[in-house]
Amino acid sequence: MKRLFKSAHLYYFQVWLALVFTSLYPIIFYFSRSPAKFHGMNRVRWIFSYLSSLLSGFIFRFSYEEKIDWSKRYIICANHTSNLDITAIILLAKRNYVFLGKEELLDNFITGIYFRTIDIPLNRDSKISAFRAFKKAGESLKDGKNVVIFPEGMISENYPPVLQPFKNGPFKLAIEQGVQILPVTICNNWNLMWDDGKQYGTSPGICDICVHAPIDTANLSSADAEDLKSQVYGIISGQLNAHQNKQ
């Protein structure tokens, strides 16, 4: 019975996704015309994400180690276990951000228009593609935008998911650009929707998100990238363990 309910809820969620996105598409299309109206597209993306998740019963609860100064630039690094993670970051960052993500998102009905305009696609099997993507991410940071990168580079194939090793790119980029890393722990989205929900279905509930204190990179050199990566991994891993122990 539980599996049947979760399958039905996945269908319910997908219907709301399609309805809300379709209703907002004319506005998104308008903002996507060349040159893309960056803040307009992200404002509509926030509205779409908020409405579709709320109507589907997903409530995002954010806790903060300290108040975030959004006038500064950040590389936002979060663990990744669910499509709901993207919604969580959209609701957190609101307008001034770009995603760096796998190029398969270009073919997605919803994410495609964003990755063809303001977001940054990356072919994980191509060093040239990675170089170009991170160069573009650096340009976005110089323009005053925040860059969202899931440093695992994938959703864990394990269920329940296990935090995967982090890639080096986000941390090298943060040091090169002299911007802060903003670690974000997404505690339990996988329990409501693992990956895209197709294997185990979905269920409504509260998504707990912990936004950690930003980490300054101003005095770091490229030789410190590995230590920075380990520091962020330890923060997110520790918060995941603390959340699990509360259950």
C-alpha positions, 0 to 999 in steps of 0.5 A: 500500500505504501509503495502504491501511495508513493507511485501515485504521489510521483504522478501527482507531482509530475502533473503539477510540475507540467501544469505550473511550468506550462502556465509560466512558459510564455514568461520564461520564453520571453525572458530567454530571448537574446540577450537572456534576461538573467534575473527575470528567468531566475525570478520565474524559476523561483516562482515555478519551484515554490508553487510546484513543490508546495502544491505537491506537499514538499515543504523546505525548511532552512536553518542557518549557522549564520546570516548570509550576506547575499551581496557577496559572491559564493560557490554554493556546494551541496550534497546531491541525492534528489531532484528536490535538491535543485528546488532547494537551492533555487529557493535558497539563492532566489535570483542571482545564481547559475547552475553548473550541471551535466549536459543531459539537462539540456534535453530535459523539458523543464531544465533545457531552456535554462541550460541553453541560456543562463546555466552552464552545461558540462560534459563530464567525459570531456576535459575540453568541456570541463575547461570551458564550463569552469571558465564560464563559471569563473566569468559568471563569478566576475559578473557578480553571480553565484555559481551552484555546483554539486561537488559529488558530480553525481547522485549516489547509486546506493540506496540509502545514498552515501556521500560520494567523494568531491570533485576538485573543480569547485574548490580550485575555482573558488581559490582562483576567483577569491570567492567564498564557498557556501556549504549546504547540507541537504539532509533528507530529500532522498527520503522523499524523492530519491533521484527522480523518484521513478524507482521508489516513488515520492512522498510529501514531507519536510525537506531539511536544509542546513546552510553553513557558515561561508568559508573564506578563500582569500588567503588560500593558494591553489595548493590549499584546494585539497584541504578546502575540499576536505573541509567542506566534505567534513562539514556536510558529512558531519551534518548528515550524520548528526541529522541521521542520529536525531531520527 
